[in-house]
């Protein structure tokens, strides 16, 4: 999970980028943190393939992330989310696809 104070350089830089975007005070900002992506097309990654068998790591199909991006953008066009910056994680992305509505928001 992206975190500006993470020990991991990768997660720290992602967290710093998210914080910098939030500081821009855009009319709306949607940040998606899906977890481990499964079944990427034409993009084989050994570590991701290995981690896909670990039961406690959150996983999501790449095509489901794409669908959630589209549905959330359509929702924003129709009825903007009350929060100007919102972070969607894991199962919330699947909830957006299934219901076509904003899920109960668990994380800011």
C-alpha positions as CSV (number, residue, x, y, z in Angstrom):
1,X,0.0,0.0,0.0
2,X,1.4,3.4,-1.0
3,X,2.7,5.2,2.1
4,X,5.1,8.3,2.1
5,X,6.8,6.9,5.3
6,X,7.2,3.3,4.0
7,X,10.6,1.5,4.3
8,X,10.1,0.4,0.7
9,X,11.3,2.9,-1.9
10,X,8.6,1.9,-4.3
11,X,5.8,2.3,-1.9
12,X,7.3,5.5,-0.4
13,X,7.6,7.2,-3.8
14,X,4.0,6.2,-4.7
15,X,2.8,7.6,-1.3
16,X,4.7,10.8,-1.9
17,X,3.2,11.2,-5.4
18,X,-0.3,10.7,-4.0
19,X,0.3,13.3,-1.3
20,X,1.7,15.8,-3.9
21,X,-1.4,15.3,-6.0
22,X,-3.7,15.9,-3.0
23,X,-1.9,19.1,-2.3
24,X,-2.8,20.4,-5.7
25,X,-6.4,20.7,-4.4
26,X,-7.9,19.5,-7.7
27,X,-11.8,19.6,-8.0
28,X,-11.7,15.9,-7.8
29,X,-9.0,13.3,-7.5
30,X,-9.6,9.5,-7.5
31,X,-6.7,7.3,-6.4
32,X,-6.9,3.6,-7.0
33,X,-4.9,1.1,-4.9
34,X,-6.0,-2.2,-6.3
35,X,-3.5,-4.6,-4.8
36,X,-1.8,-7.3,-6.8
37,X,-2.8,-7.2,-10.5
38,X,-3.6,-10.6,-12.1
39,X,-3.7,-11.5,-15.8
40,X,-2.0,-8.5,-17.3
41,X,-1.8,-8.8,-21.0
42,X,1.7,-9.1,-22.6
43,X,3.3,-8.3,-19.2
44,X,4.8,-11.3,-17.4
45,X,6.3,-10.5,-14.0
46,X,7.8,-13.4,-12.0
47,X,7.3,-11.9,-8.6
48,X,3.7,-11.1,-9.2
49,X,3.1,-14.7,-10.5
50,X,4.7,-16.0,-7.4
51,X,2.7,-13.7,-5.1
52,X,-0.5,-14.6,-6.8
53,X,-0.5,-17.9,-4.9
54,X,-0.1,-16.3,-1.5
55,X,-3.6,-16.4,0.1
56,X,-3.5,-13.2,2.3
57,X,-2.4,-10.8,-0.4
58,X,-5.2,-8.8,-2.0
59,X,-5.6,-9.5,-5.7
60,X,-7.7,-8.2,-8.6
61,X,-7.9,-8.9,-12.3
62,X,-6.4,-6.2,-14.4
63,X,-9.6,-6.0,-16.5
64,X,-11.6,-5.4,-13.3
65,X,-9.4,-2.4,-12.4
66,X,-10.0,-1.0,-15.9
67,X,-13.8,-1.5,-15.5
68,X,-13.8,0.2,-12.0
69,X,-11.9,3.2,-13.5
70,X,-14.5,3.6,-16.2
71,X,-17.5,3.2,-13.9
72,X,-16.1,5.6,-11.3
73,X,-15.4,8.2,-14.0
74,X,-19.0,7.8,-15.2
75,X,-20.2,8.3,-11.6
76,X,-18.0,11.4,-11.2
77,X,-19.6,12.9,-14.4
78,X,-23.1,12.2,-13.1
79,X,-22.8,12.7,-9.4
80,X,-19.5,13.8,-8.1
81,X,-18.3,12.2,-4.9
82,X,-18.6,14.5,-1.8
83,X,-14.9,14.2,-1.0
84,X,-12.6,16.1,-3.4
85,X,-9.9,13.4,-3.0
86,X,-10.9,9.8,-2.6
87,X,-8.8,6.6,-2.4
88,X,-10.4,3.4,-3.5
89,X,-8.8,0.1,-2.4
90,X,-9.2,-3.6,-3.1
91,X,-12.7,-4.8,-2.8
92,X,-14.1,-1.2,-3.1
93,X,-13.1,-1.4,-6.8
94,X,-15.2,-4.6,-7.2
95,X,-18.1,-3.0,-5.4
96,X,-18.0,0.0,-7.8
97,X,-18.3,-2.5,-10.8
98,X,-21.0,-4.7,-9.2
99,X,-23.3,-1.9,-8.0
100,X,-22.5,1.0,-10.4
101,X,-22.4,3.2,-7.3
102,X,-19.9,4.5,-4.8
103,X,-19.3,1.9,-2.1
104,X,-19.4,2.8,1.5
105,X,-16.1,4.6,1.8
106,X,-13.6,2.9,4.2
107,X,-10.4,4.8,3.6
108,X,-9.5,8.5,3.2
